[in-house]
Amino acid sequence: MSYSQLYRWVMICLLPHMQPLVFARFCNPSDAKSHSQAMKQLMPDAKFLIFLNIGMPIEQEE
C-alpha cells in the first residue's frame, strides 16, 4: 500500500495572487475538516478546499 492510498483526503490552500498549494493530507474527512477550521482562524484571508483524491490506476505495461 502506497502513501497516497493511506492519505486520500487532501486540503488545498488558496491564497490571493498565488498558485493553489497542497497544504495537508489526511486519512479521514473529519480530521481534514477540523484542521481547516483551525487554519481559517489563523489565516482568515485564505480559502481551503478539501477533497477526496482518488487518483488514477497505473496501467500495466505489456
PDBQT receptor file of N, H, CA, C and O in Angstrom, charges set to zero:
ATOM      1  N   MET A   1       0.854  -1.178   0.000  1.00  0.00    +0.000 N 
ATOM      2  CA  MET A   1       0.000   0.000   0.000  1.00  0.00    +0.000 C 
ATOM      3  C   MET A   1       0.896   1.236   0.000  1.00  0.00    +0.000 C 
ATOM      4  O   MET A   1       1.818   1.350   0.808  1.00  0.00    +0.000 OA
ATOM      5  N   SER A   2       0.612   2.152  -0.914  1.00  0.00    +0.000 N 
ATOM      6  H   SER A   2      -0.137   2.058  -1.570  1.00  0.00    +0.000 HD
ATOM      7  CA  SER A   2       1.456   3.333  -1.026  1.00  0.00    +0.000 C 
ATOM      8  C   SER A   2       0.967   4.447  -0.105  1.00  0.00    +0.000 C 
ATOM      9  O   SER A   2      -0.139   4.394   0.433  1.00  0.00    +0.000 OA
ATOM     10  N   TYR A   3       1.808   5.440   0.060  1.00  0.00    +0.000 N 
ATOM     11  H   TYR A   3       2.707   5.483  -0.376  1.00  0.00    +0.000 HD
ATOM     12  CA  TYR A   3       1.499   6.594   0.912  1.00  0.00    +0.000 C 
ATOM     13  C   TYR A   3       0.225   7.288   0.462  1.00  0.00    +0.000 C 
ATOM     14  O   TYR A   3      -0.590   7.686   1.293  1.00  0.00    +0.000 OA
ATOM     15  N   SER A   4       0.043   7.440  -0.860  1.00  0.00    +0.000 N 
ATOM     16  H   SER A   4       0.705   7.117  -1.535  1.00  0.00    +0.000 HD
ATOM     17  CA  SER A   4      -1.125   8.156  -1.375  1.00  0.00    +0.000 C 
ATOM     18  C   SER A   4      -2.424   7.416  -1.087  1.00  0.00    +0.000 C 
ATOM     19  O   SER A   4      -3.477   8.048  -1.006  1.00  0.00    +0.000 OA
ATOM     20  N   GLN A   5      -2.380   6.096  -0.931  1.00  0.00    +0.000 N 
ATOM     21  H   GLN A   5      -1.524   5.583  -0.997  1.00  0.00    +0.000 HD
ATOM     22  CA  GLN A   5      -3.584   5.336  -0.611  1.00  0.00    +0.000 C 
ATOM     23  C   GLN A   5      -3.971   5.511   0.855  1.00  0.00    +0.000 C 
ATOM     24  O   GLN A   5      -5.150   5.408   1.192  1.00  0.00    +0.000 OA
ATOM     25  N   LEU A   6      -3.016   5.771   1.722  1.00  0.00    +0.000 N 
ATOM     26  H   LEU A   6      -2.057   5.855   1.448  1.00  0.00    +0.000 HD
ATOM     27  CA  LEU A   6      -3.307   5.951   3.138  1.00  0.00    +0.000 C 
ATOM     28  C   LEU A   6      -3.903   7.328   3.422  1.00  0.00    +0.000 C 
ATOM     29  O   LEU A   6      -4.779   7.465   4.276  1.00  0.00    +0.000 OA
ATOM     30  N   TYR A   7      -3.433   8.334   2.717  1.00  0.00    +0.000 N 
ATOM     31  H   TYR A   7      -2.720   8.223   2.024  1.00  0.00    +0.000 HD
ATOM     32  CA  TYR A   7      -3.857   9.706   2.962  1.00  0.00    +0.000 C 
ATOM     33  C   TYR A   7      -4.598  10.232   1.729  1.00  0.00    +0.000 C 
ATOM     34  O   TYR A   7      -4.034  10.969   0.921  1.00  0.00    +0.000 OA
ATOM     35  N   ARG A   8      -5.862   9.845   1.600  1.00  0.00    +0.000 N 
ATOM     36  H   ARG A   8      -6.321   9.247   2.256  1.00  0.00    +0.000 HD
ATOM     37  CA  ARG A   8      -6.631  10.165   0.405  1.00  0.00    +0.000 C 
ATOM     38  C   ARG A   8      -7.315  11.521   0.475  1.00  0.00    +0.000 C 
ATOM     39  O   ARG A   8      -7.692  12.056  -0.568  1.00  0.00    +0.000 OA
ATOM     40  N   TRP A   9      -7.490  12.098   1.649  1.00  0.00    +0.000 N 
ATOM     41  H   TRP A   9      -7.184  11.663   2.496  1.00  0.00    +0.000 HD
ATOM     42  CA  TRP A   9      -8.152  13.400   1.766  1.00  0.00    +0.000 C 
ATOM     43  C   TRP A   9      -7.092  14.486   1.706  1.00  0.00    +0.000 C 
ATOM     44  O   TRP A   9      -6.120  14.463   2.460  1.00  0.00    +0.000 OA
ATOM     45  N   VAL A  10      -7.286  15.435   0.804  1.00  0.00    +0.000 N 
ATOM     46  H   VAL A  10      -8.076  15.454   0.191  1.00  0.00    +0.000 HD
ATOM     47  CA  VAL A  10      -6.297  16.472   0.546  1.00  0.00    +0.000 C 
ATOM     48  C   VAL A  10      -6.908  17.835   0.850  1.00  0.00    +0.000 C 
ATOM     49  O   VAL A  10      -8.056  18.104   0.495  1.00  0.00    +0.000 OA
ATOM     50  N   MET A  11      -6.129  18.693   1.512  1.00  0.00    +0.000 N 
ATOM     51  H   MET A  11      -5.197  18.475   1.800  1.00  0.00    +0.000 HD
ATOM     52  CA  MET A  11      -6.560  20.062   1.754  1.00  0.00    +0.000 C 
ATOM     53  C   MET A  11      -5.682  20.983   0.907  1.00  0.00    +0.000 C 
ATOM     54  O   MET A  11      -4.454  20.949   0.981  1.00  0.00    +0.000 OA
ATOM     55  N   ILE A  12      -6.353  21.804   0.102  1.00  0.00    +0.000 N 
ATOM     56  H   ILE A  12      -7.351  21.832   0.042  1.00  0.00    +0.000 HD
ATOM     57  CA  ILE A  12      -5.687  22.765  -0.760  1.00  0.00    +0.000 C 
ATOM     58  C   ILE A  12      -5.867  24.153  -0.156  1.00  0.00    +0.000 C 
ATOM     59  O   ILE A  12      -6.958  24.501   0.296  1.00  0.00    +0.000 OA
ATOM     60  N   CYS A  13      -4.812  24.931  -0.148  1.00  0.00    +0.000 N 
ATOM     61  H   CYS A  13      -3.926  24.648  -0.514  1.00  0.00    +0.000 HD
ATOM     62  CA  CYS A  13      -4.868  26.306   0.341  1.00  0.00    +0.000 C 
ATOM     63  C   CYS A  13      -4.876  27.245  -0.863  1.00  0.00    +0.000 C 
ATOM     64  O   CYS A  13      -4.010  27.169  -1.734  1.00  0.00    +0.000 OA
ATOM     65  N   LEU A  14      -5.877  28.134  -0.893  1.00  0.00    +0.000 N 
ATOM     66  H   LEU A  14      -6.580  28.195  -0.185  1.00  0.00    +0.000 HD
ATOM     67  CA  LEU A  14      -5.982  29.129  -1.950  1.00  0.00    +0.000 C 
ATOM     68  C   LEU A  14      -5.699  30.499  -1.348  1.00  0.00    +0.000 C 
ATOM     69  O   LEU A  14      -6.497  31.021  -0.569  1.00  0.00    +0.000 OA
ATOM     70  N   LEU A  15      -4.572  31.071  -1.710  1.00  0.00    +0.000 N 
ATOM     71  H   LEU A  15      -3.924  30.647  -2.343  1.00  0.00    +0.000 HD
ATOM     72  CA  LEU A  15      -4.198  32.411  -1.253  1.00  0.00    +0.000 C 
ATOM     73  C   LEU A  15      -4.289  33.384  -2.420  1.00  0.00    +0.000 C 
ATOM     74  O   LEU A  15      -4.043  33.001  -3.564  1.00  0.00    +0.000 OA
ATOM     75  N   PRO A  16      -4.637  34.629  -2.149  1.00  0.00    +0.000 N 
ATOM     76  CA  PRO A  16      -4.706  35.604  -3.233  1.00  0.00    +0.000 C 
ATOM     77  C   PRO A  16      -3.349  35.762  -3.925  1.00  0.00    +0.000 C 
ATOM     78  O   PRO A  16      -2.310  35.836  -3.268  1.00  0.00    +0.000 OA
ATOM     79  N   HIS A  17      -3.373  35.812  -5.234  1.00  0.00    +0.000 N 
ATOM     80  H   HIS A  17      -4.216  35.752  -5.768  1.00  0.00    +0.000 HD
ATOM     81  CA  HIS A  17      -2.185  36.065  -6.067  1.00  0.00    +0.000 C 
ATOM     82  C   HIS A  17      -1.128  34.967  -5.946  1.00  0.00    +0.000 C 
ATOM     83  O   HIS A  17       0.059  35.225  -6.147  1.00  0.00    +0.000 OA
ATOM     84  N   MET A  18      -1.553  33.746  -5.619  1.00  0.00    +0.000 N 
ATOM     85  H   MET A  18      -2.517  33.537  -5.456  1.00  0.00    +0.000 HD
ATOM     86  CA  MET A  18      -0.620  32.620  -5.551  1.00  0.00    +0.000 C 
ATOM     87  C   MET A  18      -1.273  31.389  -6.159  1.00  0.00    +0.000 C 
ATOM     88  O   MET A  18      -2.498  31.304  -6.245  1.00  0.00    +0.000 OA
ATOM     89  N   GLN A  19      -0.450  30.441  -6.577  1.00  0.00    +0.000 N 
ATOM     90  H   GLN A  19       0.545  30.510  -6.506  1.00  0.00    +0.000 HD
ATOM     91  CA  GLN A  19      -0.971  29.182  -7.099  1.00  0.00    +0.000 C 
ATOM     92  C   GLN A  19      -1.536  28.361  -5.946  1.00  0.00    +0.000 C 
ATOM     93  O   GLN A  19      -1.083  28.495  -4.809  1.00  0.00    +0.000 OA
ATOM     94  N   PRO A  20      -2.531  27.503  -6.232  1.00  0.00    +0.000 N 
ATOM     95  CA  PRO A  20      -3.041  26.601  -5.186  1.00  0.00    +0.000 C 
ATOM     96  C   PRO A  20      -1.922  25.715  -4.648  1.00  0.00    +0.000 C 
ATOM     97  O   PRO A  20      -1.028  25.300  -5.386  1.00  0.00    +0.000 OA
ATOM     98  N   LEU A  21      -1.988  25.436  -3.364  1.00  0.00    +0.000 N 
ATOM     99  H   LEU A  21      -2.715  25.773  -2.765  1.00  0.00    +0.000 HD
ATOM    100  CA  LEU A  21      -0.943  24.683  -2.687  1.00  0.00    +0.000 C 
ATOM    101  C   LEU A  21      -1.559  23.514  -1.933  1.00  0.00    +0.000 C 
ATOM    102  O   LEU A  21      -2.506  23.694  -1.167  1.00  0.00    +0.000 OA
ATOM    103  N   VAL A  22      -1.023  22.311  -2.148  1.00  0.00    +0.000 N 
ATOM    104  H   VAL A  22      -0.253  22.164  -2.770  1.00  0.00    +0.000 HD
ATOM    105  CA  VAL A  22      -1.460  21.169  -1.341  1.00  0.00    +0.000 C 
ATOM    106  C   VAL A  22      -0.908  21.411   0.056  1.00  0.00    +0.000 C 
ATOM    107  O   VAL A  22       0.301  21.376   0.286  1.00  0.00    +0.000 OA
ATOM    108  N   PHE A  23      -1.821  21.655   0.972  1.00  0.00    +0.000 N 
ATOM    109  H   PHE A  23      -2.803  21.684   0.786  1.00  0.00    +0.000 HD
ATOM    110  CA  PHE A  23      -1.432  22.087   2.310  1.00  0.00    +0.000 C 
ATOM    111  C   PHE A  23      -1.235  20.909   3.257  1.00  0.00    +0.000 C 
ATOM    112  O   PHE A  23      -0.311  20.906   4.072  1.00  0.00    +0.000 OA
ATOM    113  N   ALA A  24      -2.108  19.906   3.145  1.00  0.00    +0.000 N 
ATOM    114  H   ALA A  24      -2.858  19.909   2.484  1.00  0.00    +0.000 HD
ATOM    115  CA  ALA A  24      -2.009  18.750   4.043  1.00  0.00    +0.000 C 
ATOM    116  C   ALA A  24      -2.776  17.577   3.454  1.00  0.00    +0.000 C 
ATOM    117  O   ALA A  24      -3.612  17.753   2.568  1.00  0.00    +0.000 OA
ATOM    118  N   ARG A  25      -2.490  16.383   3.947  1.00  0.00    +0.000 N 
ATOM    119  H   ARG A  25      -1.810  16.240   4.667  1.00  0.00    +0.000 HD
ATOM    120  CA  ARG A  25      -3.189  15.155   3.551  1.00  0.00    +0.000 C 
ATOM    121  C   ARG A  25      -3.666  14.460   4.814  1.00  0.00    +0.000 C 
ATOM    122  O   ARG A  25      -3.003  14.493   5.851  1.00  0.00    +0.000 OA
ATOM    123  N   PHE A  26      -4.846  13.822   4.704  1.00  0.00    +0.000 N 
ATOM    124  H   PHE A  26      -5.384  13.795   3.862  1.00  0.00    +0.000 HD
ATOM    125  CA  PHE A  26      -5.469  13.203   5.880  1.00  0.00    +0.000 C 
ATOM    126  C   PHE A  26      -6.036  11.835   5.546  1.00  0.00    +0.000 C 
ATOM    127  O   PHE A  26      -6.317  11.530   4.387  1.00  0.00    +0.000 OA
ATOM    128  N   CYS A  27      -6.200  11.015   6.578  1.00  0.00    +0.000 N 
ATOM    129  H   CYS A  27      -5.972  11.263   7.520  1.00  0.00    +0.000 HD
ATOM    130  CA  CYS A  27      -6.782   9.685   6.418  1.00  0.00    +0.000 C 
ATOM    131  C   CYS A  27      -8.304   9.730   6.348  1.00  0.00    +0.000 C 
ATOM    132  O   CYS A  27      -8.916   8.896   5.681  1.00  0.00    +0.000 OA
ATOM    133  N   ASN A  28      -8.911  10.677   7.018  1.00  0.00    +0.000 N 
ATOM    134  H   ASN A  28      -8.414  11.355   7.560  1.00  0.00    +0.000 HD
ATOM    135  CA  ASN A  28     -10.380  10.729   7.021  1.00  0.00    +0.000 C 
ATOM    136  C   ASN A  28     -10.858  12.178   6.917  1.00  0.00    +0.000 C 
ATOM    137  O   ASN A  28     -10.122  13.108   7.247  1.00  0.00    +0.000 OA
ATOM    138  N   PRO A  29     -12.091  12.359   6.458  1.00  0.00    +0.000 N 
ATOM    139  CA  PRO A  29     -12.586  13.715   6.223  1.00  0.00    +0.000 C 
ATOM    140  C   PRO A  29     -12.797  14.542   7.485  1.00  0.00    +0.000 C 
ATOM    141  O   PRO A  29     -12.689  15.767   7.439  1.00  0.00    +0.000 OA
ATOM    142  N   SER A  30     -13.092  13.905   8.600  1.00  0.00    +0.000 N 
ATOM    143  H   SER A  30     -13.180  12.910   8.638  1.00  0.00    +0.000 HD
ATOM    144  CA  SER A  30     -13.315  14.682   9.823  1.00  0.00    +0.000 C 
ATOM    145  C   SER A  30     -12.022  15.338  10.313  1.00  0.00    +0.000 C 
ATOM    146  O   SER A  30     -12.057  16.451  10.837  1.00  0.00    +0.000 OA
ATOM    147  N   ASP A  31     -10.891  14.665  10.150  1.00  0.00    +0.000 N 
ATOM    148  H   ASP A  31     -10.862  13.760   9.724  1.00  0.00    +0.000 HD
ATOM    149  CA  ASP A  31      -9.602  15.268  10.504  1.00  0.00    +0.000 C 
ATOM    150  C   ASP A  31      -9.314  16.472   9.608  1.00  0.00    +0.000 C 
ATOM    151  O   ASP A  31      -8.843  17.507  10.079  1.00  0.00    +0.000 OA
ATOM    152  N   ALA A  32      -9.598  16.330   8.333  1.00  0.00    +0.000 N 
ATOM    153  H   ALA A  32      -9.981  15.490   7.951  1.00  0.00    +0.000 HD
ATOM    154  CA  ALA A  32      -9.367  17.423   7.388  1.00  0.00    +0.000 C 
ATOM    155  C   ALA A  32     -10.261  18.612   7.712  1.00  0.00    +0.000 C 
ATOM    156  O   ALA A  32      -9.807  19.755   7.664  1.00  0.00    +0.000 OA
ATOM    157  N   LYS A  33     -11.514  18.362   8.037  1.00  0.00    +0.000 N 
ATOM    158  H   LYS A  33     -11.882  17.433   8.076  1.00  0.00    +0.000 HD
ATOM    159  CA  LYS A  33     -12.461  19.438   8.348  1.00  0.00    +0.000 C 
ATOM    160  C   LYS A  33     -12.025  20.197   9.606  1.00  0.00    +0.000 C 
ATOM    161  O   LYS A  33     -12.025  21.428   9.613  1.00  0.00    +0.000 OA
ATOM    162  N   SER A  34     -11.661  19.485  10.655  1.00  0.00    +0.000 N 
ATOM    163  H   SER A  34     -11.661  18.485  10.650  1.00  0.00    +0.000 HD
ATOM    164  CA  SER A  34     -11.256  20.157  11.889  1.00  0.00    +0.000 C 
ATOM    165  C   SER A  34      -9.958  20.947  11.693  1.00  0.00    +0.000 C 
ATOM    166  O   SER A  34      -9.796  22.028  12.260  1.00  0.00    +0.000 OA
ATOM    167  N   HIS A  35      -9.043  20.413  10.897  1.00  0.00    +0.000 N 
ATOM    168  H   HIS A  35      -9.174  19.536  10.436  1.00  0.00    +0.000 HD
ATOM    169  CA  HIS A  35      -7.793  21.125  10.629  1.00  0.00    +0.000 C 
ATOM    170  C   HIS A  35      -8.063  22.394   9.820  1.00  0.00    +0.000 C 
ATOM    171  O   HIS A  35      -7.451  23.431  10.074  1.00  0.00    +0.000 OA
ATOM    172  N   SER A  36      -8.973  22.318   8.848  1.00  0.00    +0.000 N 
ATOM    173  H   SER A  36      -9.469  21.475   8.642  1.00  0.00    +0.000 HD
ATOM    174  CA  SER A  36      -9.267  23.501   8.035  1.00  0.00    +0.000 C 
ATOM    175  C   SER A  36      -9.944  24.587   8.869  1.00  0.00    +0.000 C 
ATOM    176  O   SER A  36      -9.720  25.774   8.630  1.00  0.00    +0.000 OA
ATOM    177  N   GLN A  37     -10.765  24.200   9.842  1.00  0.00    +0.000 N 
ATOM    178  H   GLN A  37     -10.947  23.236  10.037  1.00  0.00    +0.000 HD
ATOM    179  CA  GLN A  37     -11.400  25.189  10.714  1.00  0.00    +0.000 C 
ATOM    180  C   GLN A  37     -10.359  25.921  11.552  1.00  0.00    +0.000 C 
ATOM    181  O   GLN A  37     -10.456  27.133  11.745  1.00  0.00    +0.000 OA
ATOM    182  N   ALA A  38      -9.376  25.199  12.044  1.00  0.00    +0.000 N 
ATOM    183  H   ALA A  38      -9.297  24.215  11.887  1.00  0.00    +0.000 HD
ATOM    184  CA  ALA A  38      -8.300  25.826  12.823  1.00  0.00    +0.000 C 
ATOM    185  C   ALA A  38      -7.464  26.742  11.936  1.00  0.00    +0.000 C 
ATOM    186  O   ALA A  38      -7.073  27.828  12.364  1.00  0.00    +0.000 OA
ATOM    187  N   MET A  39      -7.189  26.317  10.711  1.00  0.00    +0.000 N 
ATOM    188  H   MET A  39      -7.507  25.435  10.364  1.00  0.00    +0.000 HD
ATOM    189  CA  MET A  39      -6.385  27.133   9.810  1.00  0.00    +0.000 C 
ATOM    190  C   MET A  39      -7.125  28.399   9.373  1.00  0.00    +0.000 C 
ATOM    191  O   MET A  39      -6.495  29.430   9.137  1.00  0.00    +0.000 OA
ATOM    192  N   LYS A  40      -8.441  28.334   9.264  1.00  0.00    +0.000 N 
ATOM    193  H   LYS A  40      -8.954  27.497   9.456  1.00  0.00    +0.000 HD
ATOM    194  CA  LYS A  40      -9.224  29.516   8.902  1.00  0.00    +0.000 C 
ATOM    195  C   LYS A  40      -9.122  30.594   9.976  1.00  0.00    +0.000 C 
ATOM    196  O   LYS A  40      -9.181  31.783   9.665  1.00  0.00    +0.000 OA
ATOM    197  N   GLN A  41      -8.970  30.191  11.232  1.00  0.00    +0.000 N 
ATOM    198  H   GLN A  41      -8.922  29.224  11.485  1.00  0.00    +0.000 HD
ATOM    199  CA  GLN A  41      -8.791  31.165  12.308  1.00  0.00    +0.000 C 
ATOM    200  C   GLN A  41      -7.406  31.801  12.240  1.00  0.00    +0.000 C 
ATOM    201  O   GLN A  41      -7.249  32.986  12.538  1.00  0.00    +0.000 OA
ATOM    202  N   LEU A  42      -6.402  31.018  11.849  1.00  0.00    +0.000 N 
ATOM    203  H   LEU A  42      -6.529  30.057  11.607  1.00  0.00    +0.000 HD
ATOM    204  CA  LEU A  42      -5.037  31.539  11.756  1.00  0.00    +0.000 C 
ATOM    205  C   LEU A  42      -4.803  32.344  10.483  1.00  0.00    +0.000 C 
ATOM    206  O   LEU A  42      -4.021  33.294  10.474  1.00  0.00    +0.000 OA
ATOM    207  N   MET A  43      -5.487  31.955   9.408  1.00  0.00    +0.000 N 
ATOM    208  H   MET A  43      -6.122  31.182   9.415  1.00  0.00    +0.000 HD
ATOM    209  CA  MET A  43      -5.302  32.610   8.103  1.00  0.00    +0.000 C 
ATOM    210  C   MET A  43      -6.680  32.983   7.543  1.00  0.00    +0.000 C 
ATOM    211  O   MET A  43      -7.186  32.293   6.659  1.00  0.00    +0.000 OA
ATOM    212  N   PRO A  44      -7.289  34.054   8.038  1.00  0.00    +0.000 N 
ATOM    213  CA  PRO A  44      -8.663  34.379   7.643  1.00  0.00    +0.000 C 
ATOM    214  C   PRO A  44      -8.823  34.775   6.178  1.00  0.00    +0.000 C 
ATOM    215  O   PRO A  44      -9.922  34.652   5.638  1.00  0.00    +0.000 OA
ATOM    216  N   ASP A  45      -7.768  35.245   5.517  1.00  0.00    +0.000 N 
ATOM    217  H   ASP A  45      -6.875  35.345   5.956  1.00  0.00    +0.000 HD
ATOM    218  CA  ASP A  45      -7.866  35.635   4.112  1.00  0.00    +0.000 C 
ATOM    219  C   ASP A  45      -7.711  34.453   3.152  1.00  0.00    +0.000 C 
ATOM    220  O   ASP A  45      -8.014  34.575   1.965  1.00  0.00    +0.000 OA
ATOM    221  N   ALA A  46      -7.250  33.336   3.649  1.00  0.00    +0.000 N 
ATOM    222  H   ALA A  46      -7.003  33.238   4.613  1.00  0.00    +0.000 HD
ATOM    223  CA  ALA A  46      -7.046  32.159   2.801  1.00  0.00    +0.000 C 
ATOM    224  C   ALA A  46      -8.337  31.352   2.706  1.00  0.00    +0.000 C 
ATOM    225  O   ALA A  46      -9.185  31.393   3.598  1.00  0.00    +0.000 OA
ATOM    226  N   LYS A  47      -8.462  30.625   1.609  1.00  0.00    +0.000 N 
ATOM    227  H   LYS A  47      -7.774  30.592   0.885  1.00  0.00    +0.000 HD
ATOM    228  CA  LYS A  47      -9.578  29.699   1.444  1.00  0.00    +0.000 C 
ATOM    229  C   LYS A  47      -9.006  28.300   1.364  1.00  0.00    +0.000 C 
ATOM    230  O   LYS A  47      -7.945  28.087   0.776  1.00  0.00    +0.000 OA
ATOM    231  N   PHE A  48      -9.708  27.346   1.955  1.00  0.00    +0.000 N 
ATOM    232  H   PHE A  48     -10.570  27.519   2.432  1.00  0.00    +0.000 HD
ATOM    233  CA  PHE A  48      -9.248  25.972   1.972  1.00  0.00    +0.000 C 
ATOM    234  C   PHE A  48     -10.288  25.073   1.321  1.00  0.00    +0.000 C 
ATOM    235  O   PHE A  48     -11.483  25.192   1.587  1.00  0.00    +0.000 OA
ATOM    236  N   LEU A  49      -9.821  24.176   0.468  1.00  0.00    +0.000 N 
ATOM    237  H   LEU A  49      -8.849  24.079   0.251  1.00  0.00    +0.000 HD
ATOM    238  CA  LEU A  49     -10.683  23.194  -0.167  1.00  0.00    +0.000 C 
ATOM    239  C   LEU A  49     -10.254  21.813   0.304  1.00  0.00    +0.000 C 
ATOM    240  O   LEU A  49      -9.063  21.522   0.412  1.00  0.00    +0.000 OA
ATOM    241  N   ILE A  50     -11.232  20.975   0.581  1.00  0.00    +0.000 N 
ATOM    242  H   ILE A  50     -12.200  21.211   0.493  1.00  0.00    +0.000 HD
ATOM    243  CA  ILE A  50     -10.958  19.598   0.983  1.00  0.00    +0.000 C 
ATOM    244  C   ILE A  50     -11.613  18.691  -0.045  1.00  0.00    +0.000 C 
ATOM    245  O   ILE A  50     -12.784  18.860  -0.386  1.00  0.00    +0.000 OA
ATOM    246  N   PHE A  51     -10.844  17.727  -0.534  1.00  0.00    +0.000 N 
ATOM    247  H   PHE A  51      -9.893  17.589  -0.257  1.00  0.00    +0.000 HD
ATOM    248  CA  PHE A  51     -11.429  16.802  -1.498  1.00  0.00    +0.000 C 
ATOM    249  C   PHE A  51     -10.796  15.429  -1.364  1.00  0.00    +0.000 C 
ATOM    250  O   PHE A  51      -9.720  15.265  -0.789  1.00  0.00    +0.000 OA
ATOM    251  N   LEU A  52     -11.497  14.451  -1.912  1.00  0.00    +0.000 N 
ATOM    252  H   LEU A  52     -12.371  14.585  -2.379  1.00  0.00    +0.000 HD
ATOM    253  CA  LEU A  52     -11.027  13.070  -1.916  1.00  0.00    +0.000 C 
ATOM    254  C   LEU A  52     -10.176  12.870  -3.153  1.00  0.00    +0.000 C 
ATOM    255  O   LEU A  52     -10.654  13.061  -4.271  1.00  0.00    +0.000 OA
ATOM    256  N   ASN A  53      -8.938  12.492  -2.973  1.00  0.00    +0.000 N 
ATOM    257  H   ASN A  53      -8.549  12.337  -2.065  1.00  0.00    +0.000 HD
ATOM    258  CA  ASN A  53      -8.016  12.267  -4.077  1.00  0.00    +0.000 C 
ATOM    259  C   ASN A  53      -8.035  10.784  -4.419  1.00  0.00    +0.000 C 
ATOM    260  O   ASN A  53      -7.352   9.979  -3.787  1.00  0.00    +0.000 OA
ATOM    261  N   ILE A  54      -8.824  10.437  -5.427  1.00  0.00    +0.000 N 
ATOM    262  H   ILE A  54      -9.379  11.091  -5.941  1.00  0.00    +0.000 HD
ATOM    263  CA  ILE A  54      -8.968   9.030  -5.810  1.00  0.00    +0.000 C 
ATOM    264  C   ILE A  54      -7.747   8.562  -6.586  1.00  0.00    +0.000 C 
ATOM    265  O   ILE A  54      -7.274   7.444  -6.384  1.00  0.00    +0.000 OA
ATOM    266  N   GLY A  55      -7.237   9.406  -7.468  1.00  0.00    +0.000 N 
ATOM    267  H   GLY A  55      -7.621  10.314  -7.632  1.00  0.00    +0.000 HD
ATOM    268  CA  GLY A  55      -6.066   9.044  -8.263  1.00  0.00    +0.000 C 
ATOM    269  C   GLY A  55      -6.445   8.157  -9.434  1.00  0.00    +0.000 C 
ATOM    270  O   GLY A  55      -7.563   7.650  -9.521  1.00  0.00    +0.000 OA
ATOM    271  N   MET A  56      -5.512   7.988 -10.307  1.00  0.00    +0.000 N 
ATOM    272  H   MET A  56      -4.603   8.400 -10.236  1.00  0.00    +0.000 HD
ATOM    273  CA  MET A  56      -5.720   7.166 -11.489  1.00  0.00    +0.000 C 
ATOM    274  C   MET A  56      -4.948   5.861 -11.331  1.00  0.00    +0.000 C 
ATOM    275  O   MET A  56      -3.816   5.862 -10.846  1.00  0.00    +0.000 OA
ATOM    276  N   PRO A  57      -5.559   4.740 -11.739  1.00  0.00    +0.000 N 
ATOM    277  CA  PRO A  57      -4.831   3.466 -11.635  1.00  0.00    +0.000 C 
ATOM    278  C   PRO A  57      -3.643   3.454 -12.601  1.00  0.00    +0.000 C 
ATOM    279  O   PRO A  57      -3.714   4.010 -13.697  1.00  0.00    +0.000 OA
ATOM    280  N   ILE A  58      -2.574   2.825 -12.184  1.00  0.00    +0.000 N 
ATOM    281  H   ILE A  58      -2.516   2.374 -11.293  1.00  0.00    +0.000 HD
ATOM    282  CA  ILE A  58      -1.393   2.708 -13.036  1.00  0.00    +0.000 C 
ATOM    283  C   ILE A  58      -1.619   1.577 -14.011  1.00  0.00    +0.000 C 
ATOM    284  O   ILE A  58      -1.940   0.460 -13.605  1.00  0.00    +0.000 OA
ATOM    285  N   GLU A  59      -1.455   1.853 -15.298  1.00  0.00    +0.000 N 
ATOM    286  H   GLU A  59      -1.194   2.760 -15.627  1.00  0.00    +0.000 HD
ATOM    287  CA  GLU A  59      -1.673   0.837 -16.305  1.00  0.00    +0.000 C 
ATOM    288  C   GLU A  59      -0.486  -0.116 -16.336  1.00  0.00    +0.000 C 
ATOM    289  O   GLU A  59       0.667   0.293 -16.202  1.00  0.00    +0.000 OA
ATOM    290  N   GLN A  60      -0.792  -1.380 -16.514  1.00  0.00    +0.000 N 
ATOM    291  H   GLN A  60      -1.729  -1.713 -16.623  1.00  0.00    +0.000 HD
ATOM    292  CA  GLN A  60       0.239  -2.419 -16.586  1.00  0.00    +0.000 C 
ATOM    293  C   GLN A  60       0.900  -2.345 -17.953  1.00  0.00    +0.000 C 
ATOM    294  O   GLN A  60       0.211  -2.243 -18.968  1.00  0.00    +0.000 OA
ATOM    295  N   GLU A  61       2.215  -2.395 -17.992  1.00  0.00    +0.000 N 
ATOM    296  H   GLU A  61       2.775  -2.478 -17.167  1.00  0.00    +0.000 HD
ATOM    297  CA  GLU A  61       2.920  -2.451 -19.266  1.00  0.00    +0.000 C 
ATOM    298  C   GLU A  61       2.927  -3.886 -19.745  1.00  0.00    +0.000 C 
ATOM    299  O   GLU A  61       3.093  -4.818 -18.958  1.00  0.00    +0.000 OA
ATOM    300  N   GLU A  62       2.743  -4.054 -21.047  1.00  0.00    +0.000 N 
ATOM    301  H   GLU A  62       2.607  -3.297 -21.686  1.00  0.00    +0.000 HD
ATOM    302  CA  GLU A  62       2.720  -5.428 -21.600  1.00  0.00    +0.000 C 
ATOM    303  C   GLU A  62       4.049  -5.840 -22.117  1.00  0.00    +0.000 C 
ATOM    304  O   GLU A  62       4.200  -6.958 -22.611  1.00  0.00    +0.000 OA
TER     305      GLU A  62
